[in-house]
Amino acid sequence: MALLGILFLVLVVMVSIGLHEVGHLTPAKKFGVKVTQYMIGFGPTIWSRKKGDTEYGIKAIPLGGYIRMIGMVPPAKNGVLAKGPFAELVNTARQQSMDEIEPGDENKAFYKLSVPKKLTVMIGGPFMNLILAFVFFTASFVGIGFPEATNKIEQVVSCLPIEVNVLGDCEIGSSSSPASKAGLAPDDQIIKFNNKEVKNWPDLSEAISNSQSGSTPITVLRGNEELKLNANIVLANRTQSLDATSVEKPTPYLGISPKIVLVRQPVSSVFETLGQITISTGQVLWTLPERVGQLFGAAFLGEKRDPEGLVGIVGVTRVGGEIAAAQAPALWRFGTLLNLAGGLNMALFLFNLLPLLPLDGGHVAGAIYEGLRRNVARFRKKPDPGPADTSKMLPFAYSMAMVLIGLSLLLIYVDVVNPIRLGG
């Protein structure tokens, strides 16, 4: 089961990457841009096939993907070459971009697209991840549901909690629990407690907590029969958390555990979850340097791994394996895997929209800048300044790429040597 969970998450990652790139590929081809490559993964090519102008393939390292569009970098304005410490890098990139444009392909270059079309091509990838997140969460929330406690009894506790031995059985001579004495049985549905109607577990739990010790009338449905019983509620010492400390406090005690069922949620809950993930991801990105420091400590200094910290693809698949192998109903486990897949795609959606090259958000920012600059020129009745020259940002883009590769390798390493595990 653990292997199935890992394989499921690997498949989710591959599909998410593949559809992300489809989100770029489809509008690019629709707008007439020549796309020479569609690749899933990086490194040596394992398999490829050419169809039309595009080579479709899979590479050895499944940590991302890309499409290659001709003319991503515009030519130098008026033929003036770049100058400065990074001039060779910028000029080489411009020349390579121009070399990709073969005779007859002059109008198929990406840089010649209008700003709205550039935005559509670059946002298309992350948008596919948003759609996938919605699909996964909807399948889980609406199709399967959330585990919820009910007012139906799963188990009747035999004796008072303070008289249970290490094996979970009653001590010799111990007192039976109020529920056991009252004759409550598994699958009984409590519909009234102390003459007050209860419809769900929160109602019943609150009614028990607010009750007094002594005889309490309870009405249950047993099959199709309604029974009236009486339970002698007692005060039993239960551990409660108070200001980060645990204290023993006398609490009204009946002695039952609720039946847990899957309750399907409305579609609105999916939108709420997407909003919550957006906010929490923003908080993670805001504290990213601190979290990277925690990763370094967990990897090399023997520090405890933060269960709420960053996790890489190896860690995600490991958690998927633990979920699949957990002691829980199969449908619950599958729903949890779907939630994990939805969260992964939301992370891909939000991360790729960061306005930093080489991420999609960096190209989006470049297109927005281009549009603003053209509108200002039009307003001032100046000549069209032409496409934004993203080649000038290449030194920064390469630096960011190195940082992202380094972070990915650190995540892989720490996920192997000090992994996050379910339950701590």
C-alpha positions as CSV (number, residue, x, y, z in Angstrom):
1,M,0.0,0.0,0.0
2,A,2.9,2.4,0.7
3,L,4.3,1.7,-2.7
4,L,0.9,2.4,-4.3
5,G,0.7,5.7,-2.4
6,I,4.1,6.7,-3.6
7,L,3.3,5.7,-7.2
8,F,0.0,7.6,-7.1
9,L,1.9,10.8,-6.0
10,V,4.6,10.3,-8.6
11,L,1.8,10.0,-11.2
12,V,0.1,13.1,-9.9
13,V,3.4,15.0,-10.1
14,M,4.0,13.9,-13.7
15,V,0.4,14.7,-14.8
16,S,0.6,18.1,-13.0
17,I,3.9,19.0,-14.8
18,G,2.6,17.7,-18.1
19,L,-0.7,19.7,-18.0
20,H,1.1,22.8,-16.7
21,E,3.2,22.7,-19.9
22,V,0.0,22.0,-22.0
23,G,-1.3,25.2,-20.5
24,H,1.5,27.1,-22.1
25,L,1.6,25.0,-25.3
26,T,-2.0,25.2,-26.3
27,P,-2.4,29.0,-26.4
28,A,1.1,29.5,-27.9
29,K,0.2,27.3,-30.8
30,K,-3.2,28.9,-31.0
31,F,-1.6,32.3,-31.4
32,G,0.8,31.1,-34.1
33,V,4.0,30.8,-32.1
34,K,6.3,28.1,-33.2
35,V,7.0,25.6,-30.4
36,T,10.0,23.4,-31.0
37,Q,10.0,21.3,-27.8
38,Y,7.5,20.0,-25.2
39,M,9.5,18.2,-22.5
40,I,8.6,16.7,-19.2
41,G,11.7,16.6,-17.0
42,F,15.3,17.8,-17.4
43,G,18.6,16.2,-18.4
44,P,19.1,13.4,-21.0
45,T,16.1,12.6,-23.2
46,I,14.6,9.1,-22.5
47,W,11.9,9.2,-25.2
48,S,10.8,11.7,-27.8
49,R,8.7,11.9,-30.9
50,K,8.3,14.8,-33.4
51,K,4.9,15.9,-34.6
52,G,4.8,18.9,-36.9
53,D,7.2,21.6,-35.6
54,T,7.3,20.2,-32.1
55,E,9.4,17.5,-30.5
56,Y,7.5,15.8,-27.6
57,G,9.5,13.9,-25.0
58,I,10.3,12.8,-21.5
59,K,13.7,13.4,-19.8
60,A,15.5,11.6,-17.1
61,I,15.0,14.0,-14.1
62,P,11.3,14.4,-13.4
63,L,11.6,17.7,-11.5
64,G,9.8,20.0,-13.9
65,G,9.2,20.6,-17.5
66,Y,9.3,23.2,-20.3
67,I,8.2,24.2,-23.7
68,R,10.7,25.9,-26.1
69,M,9.1,28.8,-28.1
70,I,11.2,30.6,-30.8
71,G,11.9,34.2,-30.3
72,M,11.5,34.5,-26.5
73,V,14.2,37.2,-26.4
74,P,13.6,40.2,-28.8
75,P,16.5,41.5,-31.0
76,A,18.6,44.4,-29.9
77,K,16.8,47.7,-30.5
78,N,18.3,49.4,-33.6
79,G,21.0,46.7,-33.6
80,V,22.8,48.3,-30.6
81,L,24.6,45.6,-28.6
82,A,24.5,45.5,-24.8
83,K,27.4,46.8,-22.8
84,G,28.5,46.2,-19.3
85,P,29.7,43.3,-17.1
86,F,27.0,40.9,-18.5
87,A,27.1,42.2,-22.1
88,E,28.4,38.9,-23.5
89,L,25.7,36.9,-21.8
90,V,22.9,39.2,-23.0
91,N,24.2,39.5,-26.6
92,T,24.7,35.7,-26.8
93,A,21.1,35.1,-25.6
94,R,19.8,37.6,-28.2
95,Q,21.7,36.0,-31.0
96,Q,20.6,32.4,-30.0
97,S,17.0,33.6,-30.0
98,M,17.4,35.1,-33.4
99,D,19.1,31.9,-34.7
100,E,16.0,29.9,-33.7
101,I,13.9,31.9,-36.2
102,E,14.2,30.2,-39.6
103,P,13.2,31.8,-42.9
104,G,9.4,32.0,-43.0
105,D,9.1,31.9,-39.2
106,E,9.5,35.7,-38.6
107,N,5.9,36.1,-37.5
108,K,6.0,33.0,-35.3
109,A,8.3,34.5,-32.7
110,F,6.9,34.8,-29.1
111,Y,8.2,38.4,-28.7
112,K,5.9,39.6,-31.5
113,L,2.8,38.6,-29.6
114,S,0.5,41.3,-28.2
115,V,0.7,41.8,-24.4
116,P,-2.7,40.1,-23.8
117,K,-1.6,37.0,-25.8
118,K,1.8,36.9,-23.9
119,L,-0.1,37.0,-20.6
120,T,-2.4,34.2,-21.8
121,V,0.5,32.0,-22.8
122,M,2.5,32.5,-19.6
123,I,-0.5,32.3,-17.1
124,G,-1.9,29.3,-18.9
125,G,0.6,26.9,-17.1
126,P,-0.2,27.9,-13.5
127,F,-3.9,28.2,-14.4
128,M,-3.8,24.4,-15.3
129,N,-2.5,23.7,-11.8
130,L,-5.3,25.8,-10.3
131,I,-7.8,23.8,-12.3
132,L,-6.2,20.5,-11.1
133,A,-6.3,21.7,-7.5
134,F,-10.0,22.4,-7.9
135,V,-10.6,19.0,-9.5
136,F,-8.7,17.1,-6.8
137,F,-10.3,19.0,-3.9
138,T,-13.8,18.7,-5.4
139,A,-13.3,14.9,-5.8
140,S,-12.3,14.7,-2.2
141,F,-14.7,17.1,-0.5
142,V,-17.8,16.7,-2.7
143,G,-17.3,13.2,-4.0
144,I,-15.9,11.4,-0.8
145,G,-16.4,13.8,2.1
146,F,-14.9,14.7,5.4
147,P,-14.8,12.3,8.4
148,E,-17.3,13.6,10.9
149,A,-18.4,12.2,14.3
150,T,-22.1,11.5,14.6
151,N,-24.6,10.9,17.4
152,K,-24.5,7.2,16.6
153,I,-22.5,5.0,18.9
154,E,-19.4,3.2,17.6
155,Q,-18.2,1.7,20.9
156,V,-19.5,1.5,24.5
157,V,-16.6,1.8,27.1
158,S,-16.8,-1.0,29.6
159,C,-15.7,0.8,32.7
160,L,-14.6,4.2,34.2
161,P,-11.5,5.6,32.6
162,I,-9.4,5.7,35.8
163,E,-10.0,1.9,36.2
164,V,-8.7,0.7,32.9
165,N,-5.4,-1.3,32.9
166,V,-2.6,-1.2,30.4
167,L,-4.4,-3.7,28.2
168,G,-7.5,-1.5,27.9
169,D,-9.6,-3.9,30.0
170,C,-11.4,-3.1,33.3
171,E,-9.5,-3.7,36.5
172,I,-10.9,-6.5,38.7
173,G,-13.7,-5.0,40.9
174,S,-13.9,-1.8,38.9
175,S,-17.1,0.1,38.2
176,S,-18.9,-0.2,34.9
177,S,-19.3,2.9,32.8
178,P,-22.6,4.8,32.9
179,A,-23.2,3.9,29.3
180,S,-22.6,0.2,30.0
181,K,-24.9,0.2,33.0
182,A,-27.6,2.0,31.1
183,G,-27.7,-0.7,28.4
184,L,-26.4,1.5,25.5
185,A,-25.0,-0.6,22.6
186,P,-23.0,0.0,19.4
187,D,-25.0,1.4,16.5
188,D,-27.6,3.0,18.9
189,Q,-28.4,6.5,17.7
190,I,-28.9,8.9,20.6
191,I,-31.7,11.3,19.6
192,K,-32.4,12.8,23.0
193,F,-30.2,13.5,26.0
194,N,-31.7,14.7,29.2
195,N,-34.9,15.3,27.3
196,K,-33.2,17.6,24.8
197,E,-33.1,16.7,21.1
198,V,-29.6,16.0,19.6
199,K,-28.9,15.8,15.9
200,N,-25.2,15.3,15.7
201,W,-22.0,14.7,17.8
202,P,-21.4,18.3,18.7
203,D,-24.9,18.6,20.1
204,L,-24.4,15.3,22.1
205,S,-20.9,16.2,23.3
206,E,-22.1,19.6,24.5
207,A,-25.1,18.1,26.2
208,I,-22.9,15.5,28.1
209,S,-20.4,18.2,29.1
210,N,-23.2,20.4,30.5
211,S,-24.9,17.6,32.4
212,Q,-24.9,17.0,36.1
213,S,-24.0,13.8,37.9
214,G,-26.9,11.6,38.5
215,S,-29.7,9.9,36.6
216,T,-30.1,11.3,33.1
217,P,-32.8,10.1,30.6
218,I,-31.5,9.1,27.1
219,T,-33.6,8.2,24.1
220,V,-32.0,6.1,21.4
221,L,-33.0,4.6,18.0
222,R,-32.0,0.9,17.9
223,G,-32.9,-0.3,14.4
224,N,-36.4,1.1,13.9
225,E,-37.3,1.0,17.6
226,E,-37.2,3.9,19.9
227,L,-35.9,3.1,23.4
228,K,-35.9,5.2,26.6
229,L,-33.0,4.5,28.9
230,N,-31.4,6.1,32.0
231,A,-27.7,6.6,32.5
232,N,-26.2,7.5,35.9
233,I,-23.7,10.2,34.8
234,V,-20.6,10.4,37.0
235,L,-17.7,12.9,37.3
236,A,-14.5,11.3,36.1
237,N,-11.1,12.9,36.1
238,R,-10.1,13.6,32.5
239,T,-6.9,15.2,31.2
240,Q,-7.5,18.7,29.8
241,S,-5.0,21.1,28.2
242,L,-4.9,24.5,29.8
243,D,-2.3,27.2,28.9
244,A,0.1,24.6,27.4
245,T,-0.2,22.5,30.5
246,S,-2.2,19.3,31.2
247,V,-4.4,19.1,34.3
248,E,-6.8,16.5,35.7
249,K,-10.3,17.9,36.0
250,P,-13.6,16.2,37.0
251,T,-15.8,16.0,34.0
252,P,-19.3,14.5,33.3
253,Y,-18.7,11.1,31.8
254,L,-21.0,8.7,29.9
255,G,-18.6,6.3,28.3
256,I,-19.2,6.1,24.5
257,S,-17.2,6.9,21.3
258,P,-19.0,8.2,18.2
259,K,-19.3,6.5,14.9
260,I,-17.3,8.4,12.3
261,V,-18.8,8.7,8.8
262,L,-17.8,10.6,5.6
263,V,-20.0,13.6,5.1
264,R,-19.9,15.2,1.6
265,Q,-19.2,18.9,1.6
266,P,-20.7,21.7,-0.7
267,V,-18.6,23.0,-3.5
268,S,-18.2,26.3,-1.6
269,S,-15.9,24.4,0.8
270,V,-13.5,23.9,-2.1
271,F,-13.3,27.6,-2.8
272,E,-12.8,28.3,1.0
273,T,-9.9,25.8,1.0
274,L,-8.3,27.4,-2.1
275,G,-8.4,30.8,-0.4
276,Q,-7.0,29.4,2.9
277,I,-4.1,27.7,1.0
278,T,-3.4,31.0,-0.8
279,I,-3.1,32.9,2.5
280,S,-1.0,30.2,4.2
281,T,1.3,29.9,1.1
282,G,1.8,33.7,1.2
283,Q,2.8,33.4,4.8
284,V,5.3,30.7,4.0
285,L,6.9,32.7,1.2
286,W,7.1,35.8,3.5
287,T,9.1,33.7,6.0
288,L,11.0,31.7,3.4
289,P,14.6,32.7,4.5
290,E,13.8,31.5,8.1
291,R,12.3,28.3,6.8
292,V,15.4,27.6,4.6
293,G,17.5,28.1,7.7
294,Q,15.4,25.5,9.5
295,L,15.9,23.1,6.6
296,F,19.7,23.6,6.9
297,G,19.6,22.9,10.6
298,A,17.5,19.8,10.1
299,A,19.9,18.6,7.3
300,F,23.3,19.3,8.9
301,L,23.0,20.3,12.5
302,G,20.8,17.5,13.8
303,E,17.9,19.8,14.6
304,K,14.3,18.5,14.7
305,R,12.4,18.9,11.4
306,D,9.6,21.4,11.5
307,P,6.4,19.5,10.6
308,E,4.9,22.8,9.2
309,G,8.1,23.6,7.2
310,L,9.1,23.2,3.6
311,V,8.8,19.8,2.0
312,G,10.1,18.6,-1.4
313,I,8.9,16.1,-4.0
314,V,10.6,13.2,-2.1
315,G,8.9,14.2,1.1
316,V,5.5,14.6,-0.6
317,T,5.7,11.1,-2.1
318,R,6.9,9.6,1.2
319,V,3.9,11.1,3.0
320,G,1.7,9.7,0.2
321,G,3.1,6.2,1.0
322,E,2.4,6.6,4.7
323,I,-1.1,7.8,4.0
324,A,-1.8,4.8,1.7
325,A,-0.4,2.4,4.4
326,A,-2.2,3.9,7.3
327,Q,-4.7,1.9,9.4
328,A,-7.8,3.6,8.2
329,P,-10.7,2.9,5.7
330,A,-9.5,2.8,2.1
331,L,-11.9,5.6,1.1
332,W,-10.6,7.9,3.8
333,R,-7.0,7.3,2.7
334,F,-7.8,7.9,-0.9
335,G,-9.6,11.2,0.0
336,T,-6.5,12.3,1.9
337,L,-4.2,11.5,-1.1
338,L,-6.5,13.6,-3.2
339,N,-6.2,16.5,-0.7
340,L,-2.4,16.1,-0.9
341,A,-2.5,16.2,-4.7
342,G,-4.7,19.3,-4.5
343,G,-2.4,21.1,-2.1
344,L,0.6,20.2,-4.3
345,N,-1.0,21.8,-7.4
346,M,-2.0,24.9,-5.4
347,A,1.6,25.3,-4.3
348,L,2.7,24.9,-8.0
349,F,0.1,27.5,-9.0
350,L,1.1,30.1,-6.5
351,F,4.9,29.5,-6.6
352,N,5.0,29.9,-10.4
353,L,3.2,33.2,-10.2
354,L,6.0,34.8,-8.2
355,P,7.2,37.8,-10.3
356,L,10.7,36.4,-10.7
357,L,12.5,35.1,-13.8
358,P,12.8,32.3,-14.8
359,L,9.4,31.5,-13.2
360,D,6.2,32.1,-15.3
361,G,5.4,35.1,-13.0
362,G,8.6,36.8,-14.2
363,H,7.5,36.6,-17.8
364,V,4.1,37.9,-16.7
365,A,5.7,40.8,-15.0
366,G,7.7,41.5,-18.2
367,A,4.6,41.5,-20.3
368,I,2.7,43.8,-17.9
369,Y,5.7,46.2,-17.9
370,E,5.7,46.1,-21.7
371,G,2.0,47.0,-21.8
372,L,2.4,49.8,-19.3
373,R,5.3,51.2,-21.3
374,R,3.4,51.1,-24.5
375,N,0.4,52.8,-23.0
376,V,2.5,55.6,-21.5
377,A,4.2,56.1,-24.9
378,R,0.8,56.2,-26.6
379,F,-0.6,58.7,-24.1
380,R,2.5,60.9,-24.6
381,K,2.2,60.4,-28.4
382,K,5.6,58.9,-28.6
383,P,6.7,56.1,-30.9
384,D,6.0,52.5,-29.8
385,P,9.0,51.4,-27.6
386,G,8.6,47.8,-28.8
387,P,8.7,44.6,-26.8
388,A,10.3,44.5,-23.4
389,D,13.9,43.3,-23.6
390,T,13.9,40.5,-21.0
391,S,17.4,39.6,-22.0
392,K,18.7,42.3,-19.6
393,M,17.2,40.2,-16.8
394,L,19.1,37.1,-17.8
395,P,21.9,37.4,-15.2
396,F,19.2,37.7,-12.4
397,A,17.3,34.8,-14.0
398,Y,20.3,32.5,-14.0
399,S,21.1,33.4,-10.4
400,M,17.5,32.6,-9.4
401,A,17.7,29.3,-11.3
402,M,20.8,28.4,-9.3
403,V,19.1,29.3,-6.1
404,L,16.0,27.2,-7.0
405,I,18.2,24.2,-8.0
406,G,20.1,24.5,-4.7
407,L,16.9,24.7,-2.7
408,S,15.5,21.7,-4.6
409,L,18.6,19.6,-3.8
410,L,18.5,20.7,-0.1
411,L,14.9,19.6,0.1
412,I,15.7,16.2,-1.5
413,Y,18.6,15.7,0.9
414,V,16.7,16.6,4.1
415,D,13.6,14.6,3.0
416,V,15.9,11.6,2.8
417,V,18.0,12.0,6.0
418,N,15.4,13.7,8.2
419,P,11.9,13.2,6.8
420,I,8.6,14.6,8.0
421,R,6.5,11.6,9.1
422,L,2.8,11.4,9.8
423,G,2.2,11.5,13.5
424,G,5.6,13.1,14.2
